[in-house]
Amino acid sequence: MDDRIIDPSALNREPHVEPADAEESKEVKAQEALLHDVDPSLASADEVAEALNVDTHTGLSSEEAKRRLEKFGANELASAPPVPKWKKFLQQFQDPLVYLLLAATAISLVAWIIEKVNAAPGAEGGEALPFDAIVIVLILIVNAVLGYVQEAKADEAVNALSEMTAPTSNVLRNGRVERIATTDIVPGDVLVLGEGDTVPADGRLFAAASLRIAEASLTGESVPVGKKPETLEKAKALGDRSNMVFNGTSVTQGTGRAIVTGTGMNTQVGKIADLLQSTEDDTTPLQKEMNHVSKILGIAVCIIAVVVLVALAVLEGFHSVHDVIDSLLLAVSLAVAAVPEGLATILTVVLALGVQRMAAHHAIVKKLHSVETLGSASVICSDKTGTLTRNEMTVERVVVPSGEVELTGTGYAPEGDMVSLNGDAVPENIAQEVYATLGAGTLANDGELREGPKPGTWEIVGDPTEVSLVVAARKTHADKRFHHFTRVAEIPFTSERKRMSVITKNDTDSGKLTVFAKGAPDVLLSYCDRIFVNGAVRKLTEGDRQDILKKVEELSREAYRTLGEAYRPLETASLSEVPGIRTNAAGDVSDISEQADVIEHQLVWTGMVGIIDPPRVEVRDAVAEAHRAGVRTVMITGDHPLTAARIASDLGIIEQGGKALTGDELDSMDEKQLDKATSEVSVYARVAPEHKLKIVESLQRQGNIAAMTGDGVNDAPAVKAADIGVAMGITGTEVTKQSAKMILADDNFSTIVAAVREGRGIFDNIRKFLRYLLSSNVGEVFTVFLGVVLAGFLGIKNPDSVGVTVPLLATQLLWINLLTDAAPALAMGVDPTTEDVMNRKPRKLTDRVIDGAMWGDIVYIGLIMAIVTLIGMDMHLSGGVFTDRSVDALGHDAQMVEARTMGFTILVFAQLFNAIASRSHLQSAFKGLFSNKWLWGAIALSIVLQLLVIYVPWLNTAFGTTPLPPMAWLECIGLAAIVLVASEIRKIFLRMRATH
């Protein structure tokens, strides 16, 4: 044995022997020796506890745990170093569309240099500075800053959600079981492990009951490994260290307690942590489509630019350097017009804000892209207990062989009385049978009830159904009649077995062993051959069985969940002496959980309890809303079929008198029959977790987008396989939470429906701002394209000049895209959910975000924008169609500056009117016109910015603008409003077509 583990003097516990810092240093060294240099599996649990200075009965104190956390650090794997802020800022420029703008900047700069070089001697040679290039670069920098800030905020939102979903673990501290953040676990902590838990750190077991742990993630062993606390005689491979538990593995069965010997990077998984750091974020379907749209726009504008330039070269030819410069500036303008700057940033921010809103309503979405799937859900498969019901399990009825009693009081407060159904006093023989039944239920139990921090409040630990038995036993004081029984072994409850048994020793009867069991009455009854009645045990007759099963059906019809209780005296003080028990070569009893056939037979039936868990009041409305939205609700429960059907009909999931399909019936079906059944049946009872997976896969084969709720460890495969895996935040196991895409903080079904509604609203808002941004950019492209092609017709081109004249400058277009587009787009991302969002069928994941109808909107509005912009310019130019204005003393160039300012302003206001119109594809913009205060704030901000660029002198120079007279503003607003009018006319025709 390694003395570094077992030598208690190494810890130097006595404070008077050494100064405090020296004592602390030695203790840390001793603990670090255990953590790094030795194998705890070769030491006894007592020796490990002594070396780590912990009492396994009380655990560490809060103060000691805090001190160790400071010494050893958080229990987490070292992550990849954070990306430096400067690098994140530069990443804002890593976009094909930004590259296009940078190319446009270079072209603009080259054009300015060529113009300066080719200027006639003594002439000014055009602009003193390359204003176009400077402004484009400045605006790109501003855009990068805005993008960086917004993405930082989105990251903060996602990190906040991560903290909400951070794993927690049960540890023994201050003499009581506490649930703490896994990152706060320290060496020496006592882990309290149960089925469904993820092991949060490496540890040495000192107690285990039928404990089995899945270690495939670490050792590759596909079958869960049985664990025992016995000390190993020699060093073994990782997968054979049966007295150790390891970080990241999961408990599939049983319970156990272990002393933490390694945390964070000092765990076995920490040694391979580098392999876990190479993961990259997946590109979501929505992001892929946005990238596709950006590429299409970039390619389209390049093609348009080439076509225009070739056409100009053929029709007019390039006669001078100025012609080349003008053509290059045209390419710059087209590039700037096509690029929706900030699109990716706005998309991320809108998703993050939506996910934050969901979290505020108890739906914690772990990944932003899950929002896309949520809005498409067509089936929600839900557990009954705690999700459709209140999860305030209360034992109301106790049925024993001699009669039946009722327990008063509700909830978890152990306050109430035992009364007969007719109001008379409970006879002594019935009372004795009730005590036996509740005593068996509270012993075969892992639940715990304890008083809360405030007097009169109660907290539960464990399964609510088990805690309800503890509460019932306390109400009748049955627990005090059985306090002398001490648990020595356990055969845990599993979904397949539907029962649980414990082996106890009777401290008042020479330590003799007794088995206590509880489970589904119809299942447990099959293992009973005797019955406790009138204070004596007799043979269980067939008539007794039929009476019990008949009572089960009666209680189930009244929506009671039933649990049967039984016991069996083993008549020995040693498990090894029980007839049929298997032992190993050393004479020790083999894993008792594998010997249920020996223990769980010849049981004595004592009675059963009826537990009520009333439906949540709000769930019926949520189910109705889901049905209205084309989302089917499916109930899956382990309860009796009659109970399931009663609750389902009460909630509106099925019609009154509807039937439930059982797990046995599902097993008897082939794939074709199963698909037919799942397409019709909405209630499943007496099902095991593997049936959940079958149901999900069947629904998915039919083209459904399925959400599946789960809490137990065996639910994890179904939750992971579902399109939207939903874990219970209160009762859910860590394994299930890790498999899920969403966690319900309140375990409430109505929260799922609210999340679907929110998901649809978020997706609607994404489509709104995409419609707005893309139609605005298409409008700019049409303005530039048509303005060049029709330049002579509209009076844009000076008849006395040659070459190309662009209707709007690149800097003006960039100003529109960055400042007057971004704010309204963001505001539309938080637009209130429309009334009809849950009145339409679910969207298919294969449906395009930007479909044909939306492209029709985009092109139609873009064309209207271009037309009204060019009309406004034409009205301020000589030689135009609408106004043949005479060339004044300032000449055509001065007119062009004013006309450009008009076109620039009209386009800005046209896009603001478009923001109002784009909130719905069909609904009138005037319906709920002022419901989004953020949008009106963004419009006001855009107007102020436009006024600045027109009336601030140095901005006039930078953006080629000039102050406008008051009458010009009426023209601008009047022409821009045509966009809203045109949109309303189109919506009227679309609504008329939709109704026919």
Secondary structure, 3 states (H helix, E strand, C coil): CCHHHHCHHHHCCCCCCCCHHHHHHHHHHHHHHHHHCCCHHHCCHHHHHHHCCCCCCCCECHHHHHHHHHHHCCCCCCCCCCCCHHHHHHHCCCCHHHHHHHHHHHHHHHHHHHHHHCCCCCCCCCCCCCHHHHHHHHHHHHHHHHHHHHHHHHHHHHHHHHHHCCCEEEEEECCEEEEEEHHHCCCCCEEEECCCCECCCEEEEEEEEEEEEECHHHHCCCCCEECCCCCCCCCCCHHHCCCEECCCCEEEEEEEEEEEEECHHHCCHHHHHHHHCCCCCCCCHHHHHHHHHHHHHHHHHHHHHHHHHHHHHHHCCCCCHHHHHHHHHHHHHHHHHHCCCCHHHHHHHHHHHHHHHHHHCCEEECCCCHHHHHCCCCEEEEECCCCCECCCCEEEEEEECCEEEEECCCCCCCCCCEEECCCCCCCHHHHHHHHHHHHHHHHCCCCEEEECCCCCCEEEECCHHHHHHHHHHHHHCHHHHCCCEEEEEEECCCCCCCEEEEEEEECCCCCEEEEEEEECHHHHHCCEEEEEECCEEEECCHHHHHHHHHHHHHHHHCCCEEEEEEEEECCCCCHHHCCCCCECCCCCECCHHHHHHHHCCCEEEEEEEEEECCECHHHHHHHHHHHHCCCEEEEECCCCHHHHHHHHHHHCCCCCCCCCEEHHHHHCCCHHHHHHHHHHCCEEECCCHHHHHHHHHHHHHCCCCEEEEECCHHHHHHHHHCCEEEEECCCCCHHHHHHCCEEECCCCHHHHHHHHHHHHHHHHHHHHHHHHHHHHHHHHHHHHHHHHHCHHHHCCCCCCCCCCCCCCCHHHHHHHHHHHCHHHHHHHCCCCCCHHHHCCCCCCCCCCCCCHHHHHHHHHHHHHHHHHHHHHHHCCCCCCCCCCCCCCCCHHHHHHHHHHHHHHHHHHHHHHHHHHHCCCCCCCCCCCCCCCHHHHHHHHHHHHHHHHHHHCHHHHHHHCCCCCCHHHHHHHHHHHHHHHHHHHHHHHHHHHHHHC
